[in-house]
Amino acid sequence: MAGRPKDPKINTRIYEELGKLLDKQPYSTITIDELAENTQISKATIYRRWKDKDTMIIDMFLNEAHGTSEIKGDFFNDLYALLLKMTRIYTRPLGKAVIQILLTNSENELRNHFMVDYFNEYRQLLRSIASTRIPEDQQDIFIDLIFSPIYFNILIKPETLTDEYIHDMLTTVIRSYIPDGSF
């Protein structure tokens, strides 16, 4: 017998409280005890869902990142919208916590969870957009040229990741593939 199904409202309450805490204090200071107390959800219930705080934060990030990404068939604007969505998530406290977890956590299972459920999914989405204008044998490099400056700036100088920066960076990368500007 599988037991009682998990109530998705509990995850929502926990994610909302975790978001509030991340807005007020560093990720490293947040505890499961604090979450349990603030949400009136038992620690046992929390630990049935996640094995630790890092896994909870990665899952919260994935839940938020998996929101719909509408592809309208406009090469530049679809790429631009997707990159804006991605950078906005990373420049908030939740995204910063995820970066900290990925940089400091040596657990392969957690990294693999992130890679499979987020990074590779975004890469596939970018590939589907790129496939309309970029030759297949060049799509991986094209995507790397888009991802690299974003992740560099997330780590080194996140204040650079403005809408204008993303627009200019994307225009520059695309022009290296489509020099006539017909994008």
PyMOL commands that set and color helices and strands:
alter all, ss='L'
color gray80, all
select helices_A, chain A and resi 8-24+27-29+32-39+43-49+53-65+75-90+93-104+108-130+136-156+158-160+163-177
alter helices_A, ss='H'
color red, helices_A
deselect
rebuild
show_as cartoon
